Amino acid sequence: MSEKIIKCGVVGLGRGTAVARCLAGLKNAKLVSVCDHNPAILKSGYEELAEAVNDPNLIQFSDYDEFLKSDIDAVIVATEAVYHVPIVIKAFEAGKHVLCEIPSVNSVEEAKELKQAVAAHPELTYMAAENCCYWAFIETWKKMHEDGLLGEIAYAEAEYLHALNPDEFSPTYYPEGHWRTYQPAIRYLTHELGPLLYVMNDRCVSVTCMEADINYDPYTPERKETGVALFKTAKGAVIRLLVSFGAYTSYDHNYRICGTRGTVETDRRAVVDNAHTLASLHSIPGTFSANSKIDIPVTTCYEGEDSSGHGGADAKMVKDFINCLVENKKPALDVDFAINMSLPGILAHESAVQGGVPIEIPEF
């Protein structure tokens, strides 16, 4: 690999601190500057990252425009979810490559703006930071599908369950106005839809959705905490997605993909970090019945890989971004993929607001 060094900055030192820590140890990357408008978060994030990358000369900024003037090649955008697109566009206008946290867009109009911004700067790279696509079992499923082991995919489903312990309920748990206090859960579906579309090499063309009227957290009464969406894909498959921040269960991701020659699914008896894949494959006789599924012992990371940071996904994602810049190659999670996994959740909520009517999902 080239000895080229990609000088990086990160804006948003909540989630951004964890992502930027992954730059430590990458020989082709260097963290140069950090930015956050919140003084307390800036201070703590700066101190943690300066220690992580072992650089007392790390530069800190509270002003994003000044941050963009620093000597960096790429920006990790990890601000609150509702602000991503304007921040990305500014980075592009300043000549910076971008790794952007999800969701990539928050409206159809933002999808148009993001697509136009990326098209206007073909010399720059945009990559969506959907870390769940880097889980080892997802990579394994993708290879199995590419090798024909699943046949044509007819149906896929996934569930994202992520709720607070009731003992933690508090009117001050989230800062006033924080997006998690009002954003419908179904809009935050890329952790489930992204990996499915990545494996299937497909996109959603229409959606119908329902949201529960029951709320779990008494301090977020405006948020629709549970939503179920059905999508039709361009290749003719159906996808079912559940996103719930209001179910009495702590945290989990469940996935299943059903094809004409095989089915793969995560073992729901274990949390995703420890869940093996259960498979029924036509290529392996005797695995058709429910009691004869084979166990594929791959979880979120392969044996010997670092499992920290969302089961090892964060580090692999950041490394892939840096490699794309060093090798000047197009990322798999490019702007089209970013829009295709983000926009369906936005329109799913619109469907629910309208009583579950089907809504077409535009292609950019």
N, C-alpha and C positions, 0 to 999 in steps of 0.2 A: 504494500500500500504506500501511497505517496506520503512524504513527510510534511505535507501542507498542514498548517495549523488553522483551524476555524476559531476565530475569536468571537465569543458569545456573550450576550447579555440576557437578563431575565427581568420581565416586568410582572409584578404580582407575586409577593413573597409569602403567600399562604401556601397554596398548592405548588407555586413556582419554586419554593425552596427544595422540596422533595425532588422535583424534576431536575433542577440545576445541579443537585448533589451528584447526579449520575454522570456529570461531565468529569468528575474527579477520576483519574486513572485512565482516561482516554488519551492516547498519545497525540491524536490529531485535533484535540479540542482544548480550549482554555477559556475559563470564565473570567471576563474582564470587568463587567459592571452589572449592578443590580438597581432595581427601581421599584418604589412603592410610595403612594401618596399618603399612606398612614404612617406617622412617625414611629409608633410603637412596633408595628409590623416590620417596618424598614430596619429598625435597630436590631430586632431579634433575628430577622432573616439574614441581614448582613453579617452578624457575628457568627451565626451557624455556618454560613457558606464560606466565609473567610477561613474558618477553621477546617472545613471539609476539603477545600481545594488548596489549603496551606499557602495562602497568599495574603499577606497583610496589606498589599497594595490594591486590593479589590476596591473599585470605585462605587460609591453609592449616590443615588439621585432620588429626589422626591418629585422632580418635574420630568415628565415623559419626553417632551421635546428636547430638553437638554441631554437626557439619557441617549437619545438617538444620535446625538452629535459625537458620542464617545466612539472610540476606535474599536468597533465591533463589526463582524460580518453577518451575524445572525442574531435574531431575537426569539427567545422563548416567551410566548404570550400565555400567561397563566392568571390573568385578572378574573374578576367575577364574570360568570358566564354571559351575562347580558351585554358586555362591553367589547367582546372580542373583535368584531369586524372593523369598527373604526380604528382600533389600535393596530390591527394588522395592516390596514390600508396606509396608515401613517408610516409604518415600518417599511412597506414597499416603496413608498414615495421617497424615503430616506436611503433607499438602495440596500435594504437588509433582507436576507433570507428569513423565513418564518417557520417555526414549529408552534402551532396553535392548539391550546387545550380545547376540549369539546364542551358544549356543542359548537360547531364551527360557525353556524348562522342562527339567527333568532327570528327570521321572517323571510318571506319570498323575496321581498325587496333587497334584504341583506344578501341573499344568495346571488341575485343579479349583480350587486355591487362587488361582492367578493370575486365572482367569476371574471368580471370586467377588469378588476385591479390586477389579478394574476395574469390575465391575457395581455395587459398593457406592459407587463414586465417579464418577458420571456427569459431574461437572463437570470431571474431570481427563482428560488425554490420555495414552494408552499407545501407544508406537510401537516396533516391533522394528527394530533396527539391522542389517538384512540388506542390506549395501551392494551386493552383486552384483545386486540387483534394479534398481539405478540405472545399470548399464552401458548405454551407448547402444544396443548391438546388441540387448539384451534389450527396451529400450523400443521399438525398431524392430519387433522380432518381435511384440510385443504389439499394436502398431498394425496390423500386417499381418493378424494373426489377427482382430482386431476388424473389419477391413474385409472379411473373408471370403476373403482370398487363400490361406489354408491349408485351408479347408474344416473338416470335423470332425477333431479330432486323435485319431488312433488309437494313436500310440506316441511316446514321448519318452525321451531318455536324456541322462545327463550323467556326467562323470568329474571327480573332484577328486584330483589327484596332487600330493603335497606331502611330500617327504622331505628328511632331512638329507644333506649330503655325508658319505660315510663317514669322511672326514678329520676331521669334527667330532664323531664319536662320543665320548662322555665320560660317566662316571658322575655328573659334576657339571654337565652341560649344562643340565638342568632342576633347579630346587631340589627338595629332598626333599619328597615328597608332592604335587608339582605334578600337576594333573589330566591333563596330557599324558603322564605316565608310566604311567597305568593306564586311561584312558578308551578304549574301543573306537573305532576310527576311524569306523565307520559311524554312530555317534551324532552325529558332527559333520558332518552332511550338508546343513545349511541353505543353504550357498553354492551347492549344485547344485539341491536340491529347491525352495528358495524361488523362484528365477527361473523355473523350469518352471511351478510352480503359478501364479505371477503372470501369466505369458503365457497359460496355459490357462484361468485362472479356474475351478479345479477343486480337489478335495481327495482325499487318499488314503483308501481304506476298508479295505484289507487289505494285508498284507506277508508275503513269505517271503524269507529271507536266509541266506546262507552266509558264513562268515569263514575266511580262510586260517589254517593252523596255523604257517606259516612266518613268522619274524620277521626283520626287517632290522637293527634297532638292538639290539645285544646287551645294552644297558643298560635296555631297557624290555621285559623278557621277559613281563610280565603283560598287556601291551596287545595286543589284536588289531588289528594294523596295517592289514589289508586286508579289506574287506567288500564284497559285492555283494548288492544288494537289488532285488527285483521288487515293484512296487506295482500294485494295481488302483485305479482312481479312480472317483469317484462318477458321472462321465459315461461310464464304460466303457472308458477308455484304459488302456494299460499303460505304466509308467515303469520303466526300468532305471537304477540308480545304482551307480557304483563310487566308493568313497572309499578311498584308499591313502596311508598315511604310511610305507609300507614297500616302495615300488617304486623301482628304480634310475632315477629321473628327478627332476629338481629341483622344478619347480613348473608346474602348468598346470591349466586348466579347459577341458573340452570339452563342447559341447552340441549336441543335434540334436532337432528336432521334426518329426514326420511326420504330415501331414494328408491328407485325401481329395482335396484340390485343390492341395497343394503341400508341399514340404519345405524347411526351412532348417537350416543347420548351421554351426558355426564351422570355419574352415579349420585342420585339425590340423597343417599344415606350419609354423604360426607359433604362438608363445605367445599367450595370450589377449589381452594388451595390444595386440598388433599384428595379430590375426587378423581378416580380413574375413569376411563371411557369404557362404556359397555357397548358392544357391537354385535349386530346380526348381519352376516355377509354371505351372499350367494356363492362367493368364491371359496368359502370355508364350509363344507357340508356339515350339517348337524347343528348349526347355530340359529336356525329359524325360530325355534320356540322360545318363549319367555324365560324358561329355566335353563337355556343352553347358550345364552349370550356369552361371548368371549370378553375377557377383561384385558384391556390394553392399559398397562401400567404407566401412563403418562399423565401428568397433572398440569399445573400452570407453568412448570419449568422442567427441563430435562435433567436427568441425573448429573450432578456435578455443577449445575448452574446456581448462581446466587438467587435465592428465593425472596430476598427482601424487595420492597417496593412493588406492592400489588403482585406478589407471586413471581417476581423477577421481570415483569413486563416493562416496568419503567426504564430500567437500564437497557434492555434490548431495543426499546423504542428510540431512546436518545442516541444510542450507538448507530442505529440504522439511519437516523437523520444526519448525523455527522458523516457517515460513510457516503450518503447520497451527495453531500456537498463536496467531499473530497474527490469522489469518483465522477462527479458531474452527471449523475444518473437521476432519472425520474422516480420519485417515491411511489410505492404502491398506494399509500394513503394520500393521494394528491387532491387537488381542489375538487375534481369531479366526484371522487369517492367521498370527500368531506361533505359536500352538499347532498349527495345521495343518501347518506346515513343520518343527516341532521334534519333535513326538510320534512321527512315523513312524520316525525314526532310533532312538529309544529302543526302540520295539517291534520294529524290525528286528533289533537285537542280541538281544532276547529270543527271537525266532524262531531265530536262529543257535544260541543256547545249547540250544534244544530240538530241534536237528537240522534246522532249516529248515521247521518246521511253519508253515502259514499262521496269521496272527494278525489278528483284526479290530482296526481302529483306531477308537476311539470319537470321537464328535463332541460338542463341548461347546456 
